[in-house]
Amino acid sequence: MTSRQYYLATLSAWEQHAHRCFESHFVVIDAASELGTDHREPVTAVVRGATILVLVSGDEAAHIALETDTEFEALPHPLSRTPISERVAAALSPYGVIPSDDTFTVAEKLARLNPLLRHRIF
């Protein structure tokens, strides 16, 4: 049985676990700002260090692996209406996310960038 979960992570951390995921969709959050700061570093290294919000569809083992990795922060279930953490709110603030937003609201806001991030039941 598979389930879907939202995580805040880096692109390189996600690449290490991508083989565990049945399906995943993400938005790169801070690559544009990082690319503009240091042109001496190779672009691939900068992009791999970028923060992403990723929606992972996987089995229980995949989610346990992600939740035990310190580079991943799991967001609350979208239907729990629990506010996201301050760290997630700060990372997503350029997209209109505020600290009192819950995961469902965050998913709706980021669906403007990637419609596949919208919360779906089926």
N, C-alpha and C positions, 0 to 999 in steps of 0.2 A: 504494500500500500504506500502511496506517495502522498506527500503534503507539500505545501508551498510556504516559504518563509522569507521575509525581507531581512537583509543584513547590510551593515556599513562595513566596508573592507577596503583593502587596496587591490588594485588590478593584479599585482603579482601574487598576492595571497589567494585570490580567486583562481588564478591560473593553476596554482598547485592543487586545488581541489576540484577543478572543473570536470575531471573524469568521473567524479562521484555523482554528478548532477545529471538527472534525466533531461532537464531543460533549465536554462537560466537566461535572464534578460537583465541588463544593467544600464545605468547612466553614469558616465564619467563626470564627476563633480568638479574637480579642481585642476584638470589638465591644462586648460587654457591659461589660467593664471600662472601655473608653474612653467609652462613653455615660454612665457614672456620674461622670466626672471633670470635665467642662466642659459645662455646660448652655447656655452663651452661643453656642457654635458650632452651626450647623444640623446636624441629625441626619444628613442625607445626606452632608455633608462628613466627619463622623466615621466613618460606616460605610464610605465609599469608601476611607478611609485604613486600614481594618482589615486585619490580616494574615489570609490564607486559606491553607489547604492545598487544592490543586486537582489533580484527576486529569484530564488532557487526552488526548483521543483525536484524533490528527491525522496529517497526512502529514509527511514529512521536513522540508519547508519550514517548516511550523508549528513543529516542535520546534526547528529551527535558530533561528528568530526569537525564540522564548522563551528559549533558552539564551544568546543573545547580548545579551538585555536584562538590564541589571544589577539590575532589580527582581525578577527571578526566580532562585530557587535550585533547581536540579534535584536531586531525591533519587536515590540509587543505584537501579538496577533491583531490583525486589522479590525476584527469585530469586538475586541475587548474594550475599545475606547480608552485605553490607557495612554497617557501622554508619552511621547518619545523622550529620550534622554537629552540633557543639555548639549552633549557632544554631537549628537545627531542633528539637533536643531541648529547648532552653530555651523556645522558643515553644510547644511542645506539652506541656510538663510538667504543665499542669492536667488533661490527659487521661490521665495515667499513663505518659507516654512518658519513658524514661530514655535517657541518652547511648549506652548500649550496644545499644539497639534498632536493628534494621534496618528497611528500608522495608516489608517484608512484615508485621512485627510492628506497625508504626505503622498500616498500613492496617487490620489486624484490630482494633486498639484504637479507631480512628476510625470503623470501620464500625458501632459502636454508636450513633453520631450520624447517620450517613448510610450505609446499607447499600450504596449504589452505589459507595462508595470501596473496598470489599473487592477485593482482587486477583483477577482472573478471567483465564483463558487465552482463552476464546472469548467 
